[in-house]
Amino acid sequence: MASQKTNDNEAVTVKTSNKSMKNRYEKVQDIFDKKNAQERVISGVGSKVTEMDELFGAMVDAREVIQRDKSTEKNKKRLQESEKDRMGKKMGASSLVRKSKDGPDF
């Protein structure tokens, strides 16, 4: 490559062969292609990560709903058991009161 410069204000003339221009073009094109390939890979990975993140979020939400349903079910059972105990004690106490009113004292 040869260049000539006549003055600071004048344009620079550069003489190059077609072969060197073609080589430069191919190098620049390779760099561009590699960069595009990397960006495609990164964006592909990014979309996969986003999908996985959405799936994990849905799993966490589903687990919370299941836990909430289980705790609600446990609370219902506990309330039913406590109601049965209360009713049993009430019935037992009322039957004792009836017996003491009706029967003789020992």
C-alpha positions as CSV (number, residue, x, y, z in Angstrom):
1,M,0.0,0.0,0.0
2,A,1.4,3.3,-1.0
3,S,0.1,6.7,0.1
4,Q,0.9,10.2,-1.0
5,K,0.3,13.3,1.0
6,T,1.0,16.6,-0.7
7,N,-0.4,19.1,1.8
8,D,-2.3,19.0,5.1
9,N,-5.4,20.5,3.4
10,E,-5.4,18.1,0.5
11,A,-6.9,14.7,0.3
12,V,-4.8,11.6,0.9
13,T,-4.5,9.3,-2.0
14,V,-4.2,5.6,-1.1
15,K,-3.4,2.9,-3.6
16,T,-4.2,-0.6,-2.7
17,S,-4.7,-3.8,-4.7
18,N,-8.0,-5.5,-5.1
19,K,-6.6,-8.6,-3.3
20,S,-5.8,-6.6,-0.1
21,M,-9.2,-4.9,-0.2
22,K,-10.9,-8.2,-0.5
23,N,-8.8,-9.6,2.4
24,R,-9.8,-6.6,4.5
25,Y,-13.4,-7.0,3.6
26,E,-13.4,-10.7,4.5
27,K,-11.7,-10.0,7.9
28,V,-14.3,-7.3,8.7
29,Q,-17.1,-9.6,7.6
30,D,-15.7,-12.5,9.7
31,I,-15.6,-10.2,12.8
32,F,-19.1,-9.0,12.1
33,D,-20.4,-12.6,11.6
34,K,-18.7,-13.7,14.8
35,K,-20.2,-10.8,16.8
36,N,-23.7,-11.6,15.3
37,A,-23.3,-15.2,16.2
38,Q,-22.3,-14.4,19.8
39,E,-25.3,-12.0,20.1
40,R,-27.6,-14.7,18.8
41,V,-26.3,-17.2,21.3
42,I,-26.5,-14.7,24.1
43,S,-30.1,-13.7,23.2
44,G,-31.0,-17.4,22.8
45,V,-29.6,-18.1,26.3
46,G,-31.4,-15.1,27.6
47,S,-34.7,-16.2,26.3
48,K,-34.2,-19.7,27.8
49,V,-33.3,-18.1,31.1
50,T,-36.4,-16.0,30.9
51,E,-38.6,-19.1,30.2
52,M,-37.0,-21.0,33.1
53,D,-37.5,-18.0,35.4
54,E,-41.2,-17.9,34.4
55,L,-41.5,-21.6,35.0
56,F,-39.9,-21.4,38.5
57,G,-42.1,-18.4,39.3
58,A,-45.2,-20.4,38.4
59,M,-43.9,-23.4,40.4
60,V,-43.5,-21.2,43.5
61,D,-47.0,-19.7,43.0
62,A,-48.5,-23.1,42.7
63,R,-46.6,-24.3,45.8
64,E,-47.9,-21.4,47.8
65,V,-51.5,-22.1,46.7
66,I,-51.1,-25.8,47.6
67,Q,-49.6,-24.9,51.0
68,R,-52.5,-22.4,51.6
69,D,-55.1,-25.1,50.7
70,K,-53.4,-27.6,53.0
71,S,-53.3,-25.1,55.9
72,T,-57.0,-24.2,55.3
73,E,-57.9,-27.9,55.2
74,K,-56.0,-28.5,58.5
75,N,-57.7,-25.5,60.1
76,K,-61.1,-26.9,59.1
77,K,-60.3,-30.3,60.6
78,R,-58.9,-28.7,63.7
79,L,-62.1,-26.6,64.1
80,Q,-64.3,-29.6,63.5
81,E,-62.3,-31.6,66.1
82,S,-62.5,-28.8,68.7
83,E,-66.3,-28.4,68.0
84,K,-66.7,-32.2,68.5
85,D,-64.8,-32.0,71.8
86,R,-66.8,-29.0,73.0
87,M,-70.1,-30.7,72.1
88,G,-68.9,-33.9,73.8
89,K,-68.0,-32.0,77.0
90,K,-71.3,-30.1,76.9
91,M,-73.3,-33.4,76.4
92,G,-71.3,-35.1,79.2
93,A,-71.8,-32.2,81.5
94,S,-75.6,-32.0,80.8
95,S,-76.0,-35.7,81.3
96,L,-74.2,-35.5,84.7
97,V,-76.4,-32.6,85.7
98,R,-79.6,-34.6,84.7
99,K,-78.4,-37.7,86.6
100,S,-77.6,-35.6,89.8
101,K,-81.0,-34.0,89.7
102,D,-82.9,-37.3,89.0
103,G,-80.9,-39.7,91.1
104,P,-80.0,-40.0,94.7
105,D,-76.8,-38.7,96.1
106,F,-74.2,-41.3,97.2
